[in-house]
Amino acid sequence: MTNPTQSLDTRLSPHAPAVLSVFRVVFGLLFLCHATSHLFGWPLASQQAPVGAWPFFYAGILELIASILITVGLFSRIAAFVASGVMAFAFFTQHLPTGVIPMTNGGELAVLYCFAFFFLVFAGGGTFALDARLHGASRLAGRTAA
């Protein structure tokens, strides 16, 4: 008799790299919405920051660059590291002063984004990332040159 957990692991594990790519794209696009809100007032006009306003305008620039890189999977680990830091900064400066518990201080999403991006720092971009294509091409070129 087979263990149902092992059977499920066997069936799902081959799909993990592709699902990681979907995870990366979804978080990248959601983060892009934060960037466009801070910089252009879309989709939330109330979050638009005046040019040069600290820290929201500068966070918007970092969010814009990091979210695009994360979404397409280019320099995924570095971009995710920056995005994780932006969200940690947001939590500590905007939410923590009003309370320690993220659910009560409005910082729950900041913590989730921070740790989702921190996960991508270690997991990488997945199968469908430009990083995978570039590294695959460079490995292939290295093999043919040898």
C-alpha angles and dihedrals in degrees: 000000000000124000109248091218092055090047091052091047090050092052097043103038096076089059096051097096092052093046089049087058091051090049090051094049094047093049091044092053093046090050089049088060089058090051095049091046091053095043106030106016094245130156089000113033090186090067096054112123123211113249109279096011110148124260105353100055093048091043087053091055092049090045092050095052095040094045093052092048092046093047094053093036098239116145083351098170095048093044091048090050091054092045091049090052092048090054093045088052090049091052096047096044103034107027111023094062089064095049145324101248113080093212091058100037097051093249100112094106092046090055093046092050091045094054095039089056091043088055090053090053088066101029098046127211101304131229098313099053128112086234090062091049093047095045091045091052093047092049090049091049090049091053094050093047092054 
